[in-house]
């Protein structure tokens, strides 16, 4: 398949070649082998091999993207000669406005079986009429078609705008966004602290015992022998660097790297069923804290705030304490409100910067310096003093 994305980098999610019997002959699992003109290293989760894996999950994956703009090609060699009924593909981040599909005959010759001119322009095809060639249509007729499609595109956009109308919510969040709301049942927990260690120590060296990894020590990762990532070609699998042993009454397997934590396993719940669809920090962080690899979705804290409200009306429902050594790669996405109202986002706290956007109480004059004593839960000897310009000053170091 030869693709030209109107000057952009070619991009596809999935390529399928269906036989007369309804079998996708392009599947890698069926013995087909794919190759492309190039691929962008930035999209580590969707290499060209994934173009023929039979999976099209736009919520959790990135498309294949060519490393260069302009013309590109994709080739799929089937496990054996087949008679094809139809060829389908799923657009990625760009639309292939010009393309040809060629098949290789047993005698070694290539023949074009599908061409751009065999279909009408798409609604998102932005080419001018002079660049559009349609089968059995004159240039004047092509101009009429392009004009009609442009009018349809504008009409659909206007209909969507009018259909959206004023955005309303089930509760008066504008007036009382933190007003407590009743859950479906009485919860046992009253508060939650998430310690999110982005890029932390390996789970397979600490709490995630994987006997199969030990058995495959020194072998390449099955199915990814030729994978190339940011760090270069894939190396062989490596067994845990510390011995795992059963701990506590429950027998949870924990490595010798953290023996003291291992002694407390009977009071810890381990969740070993988590998986991810990205091996890149930013998208993987999004999946963990929002459920989606892409930006723009509410975090767990925002959903809890939206659903349950808060016990107080003048303090944040939840806060995010930043690590002074650096932020997670996806940054505020980990506590943002996404498409929910901004009042449900987390409030970032920092040990190096004051809290942003504080507002002085209405009964305190702007030129009057005032002091408020805030007691830390660690004891009354540790306190902070606030002045009129809302700069936090420590009166005692917190240990």
C-alpha positions in Angstrom: 0.0 0.0 0.0 1.4 3.4 -1.1 0.2 6.3 1.0 0.4 10.1 0.7 -1.2 12.0 3.6 -1.4 15.3 1.8 2.1 16.3 3.0 1.7 15.0 6.5 3.4 11.9 8.0 1.5 8.7 7.0 -0.3 7.1 9.9 -2.5 4.0 10.3 -3.8 2.0 13.3 -4.5 -1.3 11.5 -4.3 -2.9 8.1 -6.5 -5.9 7.2 -6.7 -8.1 4.2 -9.8 -10.3 4.2 -10.1 -13.5 2.2 -13.3 -14.9 0.5 -13.8 -17.0 3.7 -13.7 -14.0 6.0 -10.2 -14.6 7.3 -7.8 -11.7 7.9 -4.7 -13.0 6.1 -2.7 -10.0 7.2 -2.5 -11.1 10.9 1.0 -11.5 12.3 -0.4 -14.4 14.4 -1.3 -16.1 11.1 2.2 -16.0 9.8 2.1 -12.7 7.8 5.1 -10.4 7.9 4.8 -6.6 7.7 7.3 -3.9 6.8 7.1 -0.2 6.3 9.2 2.6 4.7 9.9 4.0 8.2 8.4 4.6 11.6 8.6 7.3 14.2 10.6 6.1 17.3 8.5 8.4 19.5 5.5 6.0 19.2 7.0 3.1 21.0 3.7 1.4 21.7 2.7 1.1 18.0 5.5 -0.1 15.8 4.7 -1.3 12.3 4.4 -4.9 13.5 1.3 -3.8 15.4 -0.4 -2.8 12.2 -1.3 -6.4 11.6 -2.0 -7.6 15.2 -5.8 -7.4 14.8 -6.2 -4.8 17.6 -7.7 -1.4 17.1 -8.0 0.3 20.5 -7.7 4.0 20.0 -8.3 4.7 23.7 -5.1 2.8 24.8 -2.8 2.8 21.9 -0.9 5.0 19.4 -1.0 4.5 15.6 2.0 3.7 13.4 3.4 7.0 12.2 5.9 7.4 9.4 9.2 9.0 10.4 9.0 11.3 7.4 6.2 13.4 5.9 5.0 12.8 2.3 4.8 9.4 0.6 5.2 6.2 2.5 4.5 2.5 2.0 3.4 -0.5 3.9 4.0 -4.1 2.7 2.4 -7.3 4.1 3.7 -10.7 2.9 1.1 -13.4 3.5 2.1 -16.8 4.9 0.7 -18.3 1.6 -1.0 -17.2 -1.6 -4.6 -16.1 -0.9 -7.7 -14.9 -2.8 -8.7 -11.5 -1.3 -12.2 -10.2 -1.1 -11.5 -6.8 0.4 -8.8 -4.7 2.1 -9.5 -2.4 5.0 -7.4 0.0 7.0 -8.0 2.3 10.0 -6.8 5.8 9.9 -4.3 7.1 12.4 -3.4 10.7 13.2 -3.6 11.7 9.5 -5.9 10.8 6.6 -4.4 9.0 3.5 -5.9 11.3 0.9 -3.9 9.6 -2.0 -3.2 5.9 -2.0 -2.8 2.9 -4.2 -2.9 -0.8 -3.2 -0.9 -3.3 -5.2 -0.8 -7.1 -5.2 2.0 -9.4 -6.1 1.0 -12.1 -8.6 2.7 -15.5 -8.5 4.7 -14.6 -11.7 6.4 -11.7 -9.8 4.5 -8.8 -11.3 2.7 -6.1 -9.3 -0.8 -4.8 -10.2 -2.7 -1.9 -8.8 -6.1 -3.1 -7.6 -7.2 0.0 -5.5 -6.7 3.7 -6.3 -7.7 6.9 -4.7 -9.7 7.9 -7.8 -12.1 4.9 -7.2 -13.8 6.7 -4.3 -15.2 10.1 -3.5 -13.2 12.6 -1.3 -13.8 12.2 2.4 -15.3 15.0 4.5 -11.9 15.6 6.1 -10.1 15.8 2.7 -8.9 19.4 2.5 -7.4 19.3 -1.0 -8.5 21.8 -3.6 -10.4 20.6 -6.6 -7.4 20.8 -8.9 -5.6 18.1 -6.9 -8.6 15.7 -6.9 -8.8 13.1 -9.6 -12.0 11.0 -9.7 -12.8 8.1 -12.0 -15.1 9.0 -14.9 -15.5 12.6 -13.7 -14.4 15.7 -15.5 -12.5 18.5 -13.7 -15.7 20.6 -13.6 -17.6 17.7 -12.0 -14.9 17.2 -9.5 -15.1 20.8 -8.6 -18.8 20.5 -7.9 -18.2 17.4 -5.7 -15.4 19.1 -3.7 -17.7 22.2 -3.1 -20.6 20.1 -1.9 -18.4 18.1 0.5 -17.0 21.4 1.9 -20.6 22.7 2.4 -21.6 19.4 4.1 -18.5 19.6 6.4 -19.4 23.2 7.4 -23.1 22.2 8.0 -22.1 19.2 10.2 -19.9 21.5 12.3 -22.7 24.0 12.7 -25.2 21.2 13.7 -22.7 19.9 16.3 -22.3 23.4 17.7 -26.1 23.9 18.0 -26.7 20.4 19.3 -24.2 20.9 22.1 -26.3 23.8 23.6 -25.6 25.0 27.2 -23.6 22.6 29.3 -25.4 21.7 32.5 -24.7 19.3 35.4 -27.0 17.3 37.7 -26.0 19.3 40.8 -25.3 23.0 41.4 -21.5 22.5 41.3 -21.0 26.2 40.5 -22.4 27.3 43.9 -21.2 24.3 46.1 -18.9 22.1 44.2 -17.6 20.4 47.3 -21.0 19.8 48.9 -21.0 16.2 50.3 -22.9 13.7 48.2 -24.1 10.4 49.4 -22.3 7.3 48.1 -24.2 4.1 47.1 -23.2 2.4 50.3 -21.4 3.4 53.5 -17.6 3.1 52.9 -15.1 1.8 55.4 -12.3 4.2 54.4 -12.6 7.9 55.1 -9.5 9.1 53.3 -7.0 7.8 50.7 -3.3 8.6 50.2 -1.7 7.5 46.9 2.1 7.4 46.9 2.8 7.5 43.1 6.4 6.6 42.4 6.9 7.4 38.7 10.0 5.5 37.4 10.5 3.8 40.8 12.4 0.5 41.4 11.4 -2.5 39.4 8.3 -4.5 40.6 9.9 -7.7 39.4 12.8 -7.1 41.9 10.5 -6.3 44.9 6.9 -7.6 45.2 6.0 -9.2 41.8 7.3 -12.7 41.8 7.4 -14.1 38.2 8.7 -17.7 38.0 8.5 -17.7 34.2 10.9 -14.7 34.1 13.4 -16.8 36.1 12.9 -19.8 33.7 13.5 -17.5 30.7 16.6 -15.8 32.1 19.0 -14.9 29.3 16.4 -15.5 26.5 14.9 -12.8 24.2 11.4 -11.6 25.0 9.1 -13.9 23.0 7.5 -12.0 20.0 9.7 -9.0 20.5 13.1 -10.3 19.6 13.7 -7.3 17.2 12.0 -4.6 19.2 13.8 -1.2 19.1 13.0 1.3 21.8 14.4 4.6 23.0 17.3 2.7 24.6 18.1 0.8 21.5 17.6 -2.9 20.5 15.9 -5.1 23.1 18.3 -7.1 25.3 17.6 -10.5 26.8 15.4 -11.2 29.8 17.0 -10.9 33.2 15.9 -12.8 36.3 15.3 -10.8 39.5 18.6 -9.6 41.1 17.4 -10.6 44.6 16.0 -13.8 46.0 12.2 -14.0 46.6 10.9 -15.7 49.7 7.4 -16.3 51.2 6.7 -13.8 54.0 4.2 -13.5 56.8 1.2 -15.8 57.5 -0.2 -15.1 54.0 3.0 -16.3 52.2 3.3 -13.4 49.9 6.5 -13.6 47.9 8.7 -10.6 48.5 12.4 -10.2 47.6 15.3 -9.8 49.9 15.7 -6.2 48.7 12.9 -5.1 51.0 13.0 -7.5 54.0 11.5 -5.1 56.5 8.5 -4.4 54.3 8.3 -8.1 53.7 7.8 -8.6 57.4 4.5 -6.5 57.2 2.9 -8.3 54.2 0.0 -9.5 56.4 -1.1 -5.8 56.7 -0.6 -5.0 53.0 -2.9 -5.7 50.0 -1.0 -6.5 46.8 -2.7 -6.0 43.4 -0.9 -8.1 40.8 -3.5 -7.9 38.0 -2.5 -4.5 36.6 -1.4 -4.2 33.0 -0.5 -1.3 30.7 -0.6 -0.7 27.0 2.4 1.7 26.9 6.0 1.3 27.8 6.6 5.1 27.7 6.4 6.9 31.0 4.0 9.7 30.1 1.2 7.7 28.5 1.6 4.9 31.1 1.2 7.4 33.9 -2.0 8.6 32.2 -3.3 5.1 32.1 -2.6 4.4 35.7 -4.2 7.6 37.1 -6.9 8.4 34.5 -7.5 5.1 32.7 -6.5 6.4 29.3 -3.2 6.9 27.5 -4.3 10.2 25.9 -4.5 13.5 27.7 -7.7 15.2 28.7 -9.4 12.6 31.0 -10.2 13.2 34.7 -7.9 11.7 37.3 -9.0 9.3 40.0 -9.0 12.1 42.6 -11.1 14.3 40.3 -13.7 11.6 39.9 -13.9 11.0 43.6 -14.3 14.7 44.2 -17.0 14.9 41.6 -18.9 11.9 42.9 -18.6 12.4 46.7 -17.8 16.0 47.3 -15.9 16.9 50.5 -16.3 17.3 54.2 -15.1 20.9 54.1 -16.1 23.8 51.9 -13.1 26.1 52.1 -10.2 23.6 51.6 -9.2 21.5 48.6 -11.0 18.1 48.4 -7.6 16.6 47.5 -4.1 17.7 47.0 -1.1 16.6 45.1 2.3 17.0 46.8 5.0 17.4 44.2 8.4 15.8 44.5 10.9 18.7 44.6 13.3 16.7 42.6 11.0 16.7 39.6 7.5 16.2 38.3 6.1 13.0 36.7 6.4 13.1 32.9 2.7 13.6 32.3 2.7 16.3 35.0 -0.7 17.7 36.1 -2.5 15.0 34.1 -2.1 12.9 37.2 -4.4 15.1 39.3 -6.2 17.2 36.7 -10.0 17.3 36.2 -9.9 16.6 32.5 -13.4 17.4 31.0 -14.9 17.7 34.4 -15.3 21.3 35.9 -12.0 22.8 37.0 -13.2 22.9 40.7 -12.7 19.1 40.9 -9.0 19.1 40.1 -6.3 18.5 42.7 -4.4 21.4 44.3 -0.7 21.0 44.0 1.4 21.5 47.1 5.2 22.1 47.0 7.9 22.3 49.5 9.7 24.9 47.4 6.8 27.2 46.3 3.8 28.7 48.0 0.3 27.6 47.2 -0.9 29.3 44.1 -4.0 31.4 43.6 -4.9 31.9 47.3 -7.5 34.5 47.9 -7.7 36.6 51.1 -10.8 36.5 53.1 -13.1 39.4 52.2 -13.1 40.9 55.8 -9.2 41.3 55.8 -8.0 44.6 54.2 -5.4 44.2 51.6 -2.9 46.5 53.4 -3.3 44.8 56.8 -0.8 42.2 57.8 -2.4 39.3 59.6 -1.3 36.1 61.2 -3.0 32.8 61.2 -1.6 29.8 63.1 -2.0 26.5 61.3 -1.1 23.5 63.4 0.4 20.5 61.7 -0.8 17.0 62.7 2.7 16.3 63.9 2.3 18.5 67.0 1.6 22.1 68.1 5.3 23.1 68.1 5.4 23.0 64.3 3.4 25.8 62.7 3.3 28.1 59.7 2.5 31.8 59.7 0.6 33.5 56.9 1.1 37.2 56.1 -1.0 39.6 54.1 0.7 38.7 50.9 -0.1 35.1 51.4 3.5 33.9 51.5 3.9 30.8 53.7 6.8 31.1 56.3 7.9 28.3 58.6 8.3 29.2 62.2 9.7 25.7 63.0 11.3 23.1 60.8 9.1 20.1 60.2 11.0 16.9 60.9 
